[in-house]
Amino acid sequence: AELAKNYDEVLLTAGYPDPLNAANKVNELGVDKDGEILDMGCGTGLVGKYLKDNGYTNVVGVDASQHMLEEAKTKDCYSLLEELYLGLPDT
């Protein structure tokens, strides 16, 4: 839970460019602004936020961490958020 709350700050402070680069690539490819986009491993929603900033309205976020999804929800940029594991979660 604590990692999820601080995740964006850590990544952005470190200068991690991938979320912005991914959103820019979607825009560059000319994807329909209302077309459904799957953000697999959405984490706290940084890619979704940047997609929303670029006018995308139908982004589905999927992640294995409920805590990350809770943070993503606060960005109000996903049409749907789902918890999903690929394989079995470590227990």
N, C-alpha and C positions, 0 to 999 in steps of 0.2 A: 504494500500500500504506500509506503513512504517513497519508494523508488518512483512509482507512478506520479506522485505529486510533484516530484522534483525533476522528472525526466526531461521535459521541454527546456527548462533552464540549463540543465547540464549540457544537452545537445547543442543548444543555440550558443551558449557561452564558448563551447569548444569549436564553434564554427562549422558544425556538421551540415553540409549542403544538400544531402540526398532528398529530404522531403520537398524542398523547393525545386530541386532539379527534376524530380519525378512529376510534380504538378506542371512544371514548364514543358516537359516532354509531351504530356497529354495535350496541352494547349497547342504545341508545335505540330502535333500529328493531326490537328483539326477535328478532334473528337467532338461530336454533337454536344452542346452545352446541357441538353436535357437527356442525353443518352445515359444508360446505367453504367456506372464505373465501379468495379470491385477494388477496394483497398484492402488487400489481404495482408494481415499482420499490421493493422492500422495503428496499433499502439495507442498513444495519447491523442492521435488525430491531427498531427502536423500536416500530413499530405492532404487530408480532407479540408483543413483550414485553407491551405493555399489554393486548392481546387475551388472552394467556395469563393475565395477572393477573386478568382478568374472567371466567375460566373457559372460554374458547374452546379447543378441543382439536384442530381440524382446519384449520390455517392453512397455506396454500401460499405460499411466498415466491419471487418472480421478480425478477431484477435483471440488468443487463448487466455488472456489475463482479464478477469473481470475488473480489476483495479484500473488497468489501462483503459478499458472501455468506459469506465465511469469518468475518467478524465476527458476522453474523446467526446463524450456526451455534452460536456460543459461548453464545447466549441460550437455546438448547434450547426454542424455542417454535414451531417449524415442523414440520409433518408431512413436508414436502418442500421442498427449496430447489433451484431451477433457474436456470442462467445462460441468458439469452435476450436477443437484440437485436431491436428493432423496426426493421427496415430494416438497412442495412449499418453496421457500426461504423466510426468514423473510424480510419484507419490512418496 
